[in-house]
Amino acid sequence: MRLSPWWSWLAALVVQAATGAVASSDRNRWLAPLSTVRGGGGAQSASSTSQTRSDQLRLGVRDSVMIAHSFSGTEFGPAQQLHGATYTVDVEWVADELCAGPNWVIDIGVASGILSEVLALYNFKNLDEVFPGENTTTEWMCMQIHREITGRVHGKFSGSLRVKLWESHKAWASFEGAV
């Protein structure tokens, strides 16, 4: 197989870089443009402009909840009828630094216990009765669970929470906000 001149140049550069035949300053100068080919982009890469910072600490806990509900509005089609859902619920506790002493974001037992308490409010319940007149979409439930958790940890945790509800292995919604 014959390589195009561009690929030949790239292959030679990679071999030189790997063997140390290129000074590190030259290697960085020549390889930097390749980050855009790989999906990067130097200083303006997607990771530097997204909401998620790489220097934050995160602890996640997971549980599940079984609910029933229906929706109002023709846009919901068959979901206007009462139906059930089992959500997998992930909560991510996000902090800028570890708690002094125990060196954790939050006690994992406390985080799991709070999530369990909150989900017990909805488990095996018809959300049409718990929240009359409200379309309890997955997105809305993310915000509601976030509110409930925030009310339980206010003053005990400093940071933010991300609540993610999985409707299936293909679909999810999430909400992130400060505590």
C-alpha positions as CSV (number, residue, x, y, z in Angstrom):
1,M,0.0,0.0,0.0
2,R,1.4,3.4,-1.0
3,L,0.9,6.3,1.4
4,S,0.0,9.8,0.3
5,P,2.8,12.4,0.9
6,W,0.9,13.8,3.9
7,W,0.6,10.4,5.6
8,S,4.3,9.7,4.8
9,W,5.3,13.0,6.4
10,L,3.1,12.2,9.5
11,A,4.5,8.6,9.8
12,A,8.0,9.9,9.6
13,L,7.3,12.6,12.2
14,V,5.7,10.1,14.6
15,V,8.7,7.8,14.3
16,Q,11.1,10.7,14.9
17,A,9.0,11.9,17.9
18,A,8.8,8.4,19.4
19,T,12.5,7.8,19.0
20,G,13.5,11.1,20.4
21,A,15.0,12.3,17.1
22,V,13.0,15.5,17.4
23,A,13.6,18.0,20.2
24,S,10.6,18.2,22.5
25,S,9.9,21.9,21.6
26,D,9.8,20.9,17.9
27,R,7.7,17.9,18.7
28,N,5.1,20.0,20.5
29,R,5.1,22.6,17.7
30,W,4.6,20.0,15.0
31,L,2.1,17.8,16.8
32,A,-0.1,20.6,18.2
33,P,-2.1,21.1,15.0
34,L,-2.9,17.3,15.1
35,S,-5.0,17.9,18.2
36,T,-7.6,19.5,15.9
37,V,-7.7,16.3,13.8
38,R,-8.2,14.2,17.0
39,G,-11.1,16.5,18.1
40,G,-9.0,18.7,20.3
41,G,-8.2,22.3,19.6
42,G,-5.5,23.6,21.8
43,A,-6.5,26.3,24.2
44,Q,-10.1,26.4,22.9
45,S,-10.7,22.7,23.2
46,A,-14.2,21.4,24.0
47,S,-13.1,20.4,27.5
48,S,-12.0,24.0,28.4
49,T,-15.3,25.5,27.3
50,S,-17.6,22.9,28.9
51,Q,-19.3,23.3,32.3
52,T,-17.3,20.3,33.7
53,R,-14.0,21.3,35.1
54,S,-11.2,18.7,35.3
55,D,-10.0,20.1,38.7
56,Q,-13.1,19.3,40.6
57,L,-13.6,16.3,42.9
58,R,-16.6,14.0,42.4
59,L,-18.3,11.3,44.3
60,G,-21.2,9.4,42.7
61,V,-23.9,7.2,44.2
62,R,-26.6,5.2,42.5
63,D,-30.1,3.9,43.4
64,S,-33.3,3.2,41.6
65,V,-37.0,4.2,42.0
66,M,-40.2,2.7,40.5
67,I,-42.9,5.2,39.7
68,A,-46.2,5.5,37.8
69,H,-47.4,8.7,36.0
70,S,-49.1,10.1,33.0
71,F,-48.7,13.3,31.0
72,S,-51.1,16.0,29.9
73,G,-50.8,17.2,26.3
74,T,-51.2,15.6,22.9
75,E,-47.4,15.9,22.3
76,F,-47.0,13.0,24.8
77,G,-48.9,10.6,22.6
78,P,-49.5,7.2,24.4
79,A,-47.7,8.5,27.5
80,Q,-50.8,10.5,28.3
81,Q,-52.1,7.2,29.7
82,L,-50.9,5.9,33.1
83,H,-47.7,4.0,32.7
84,G,-44.8,2.9,34.9
85,A,-41.1,3.6,34.8
86,T,-38.1,2.3,36.7
87,Y,-35.4,5.0,36.9
88,T,-31.8,4.4,37.7
89,V,-30.7,7.5,39.6
90,D,-27.1,8.7,39.7
91,V,-26.2,11.6,42.0
92,E,-22.8,13.2,41.6
93,W,-21.5,15.3,44.5
94,V,-19.0,17.9,43.1
95,A,-16.6,19.9,45.3
96,D,-13.5,22.0,44.6
97,E,-11.6,20.5,47.5
98,L,-11.7,17.5,49.9
99,C,-13.2,18.0,53.4
100,A,-10.4,18.5,55.8
101,G,-9.7,15.5,58.0
102,P,-11.5,12.6,56.3
103,N,-10.3,13.7,52.8
104,W,-13.6,13.0,51.1
105,V,-16.1,15.0,49.1
106,I,-18.9,13.6,51.3
107,D,-19.3,10.5,53.3
108,I,-20.4,7.9,50.8
109,G,-22.8,6.3,53.4
110,V,-24.4,9.7,54.0
111,A,-24.7,10.4,50.3
112,S,-26.3,7.0,49.7
113,G,-28.6,7.4,52.7
114,I,-29.8,10.8,51.5
115,L,-30.5,9.5,48.0
116,S,-32.4,6.6,49.5
117,E,-34.5,8.9,51.7
118,V,-35.4,11.1,48.8
119,L,-36.3,8.3,46.4
120,A,-38.5,6.7,49.1
121,L,-40.8,9.8,48.7
122,Y,-41.6,8.5,45.2
123,N,-40.9,4.8,45.2
124,F,-44.0,2.8,44.2
125,K,-46.1,6.0,44.0
126,N,-48.3,7.5,41.3
127,L,-46.6,10.8,40.7
128,D,-49.9,12.2,39.4
129,E,-51.1,12.0,43.0
130,V,-47.8,13.2,44.5
131,F,-47.6,16.2,42.1
132,P,-51.2,16.9,40.9
133,G,-51.4,18.8,37.7
134,E,-47.6,18.6,37.0
135,N,-46.1,16.8,34.0
136,T,-43.5,14.8,35.9
137,T,-41.1,14.4,33.0
138,T,-37.7,12.9,33.6
139,E,-36.1,16.4,33.4
140,W,-38.6,17.8,35.9
141,M,-37.9,14.9,38.3
142,C,-34.2,15.5,38.1
143,M,-34.8,19.1,39.3
144,Q,-37.2,17.8,42.0
145,I,-34.8,15.2,43.3
146,H,-32.0,17.9,43.3
147,R,-34.3,20.2,45.4
148,E,-35.0,17.5,47.9
149,I,-31.3,16.5,48.3
150,T,-30.3,20.1,48.6
151,G,-32.8,20.7,51.4
152,R,-31.2,17.8,53.3
153,V,-27.6,18.8,53.0
154,H,-27.8,22.6,53.1
155,G,-25.0,23.8,55.4
156,K,-23.4,20.3,55.5
157,F,-22.0,20.1,52.0
158,S,-20.3,22.8,49.9
159,G,-20.4,22.3,46.2
160,S,-22.8,21.3,43.5
161,L,-24.9,18.2,42.7
162,R,-25.7,16.6,39.4
163,V,-28.8,14.4,39.3
164,K,-29.1,12.0,36.4
165,L,-32.2,9.8,35.8
166,W,-31.8,7.0,33.3
167,E,-35.1,6.0,31.6
168,S,-33.4,3.2,29.9
169,H,-29.9,2.3,28.6
170,K,-30.6,4.7,25.7
171,A,-32.2,7.7,27.3
172,W,-31.4,10.0,30.3
173,A,-31.9,13.5,31.6
174,S,-29.8,15.4,34.2
175,F,-29.8,18.6,36.2
176,E,-26.8,20.2,37.9
177,G,-26.9,23.1,40.3
178,A,-25.3,24.5,43.4
179,V,-26.3,23.3,46.9
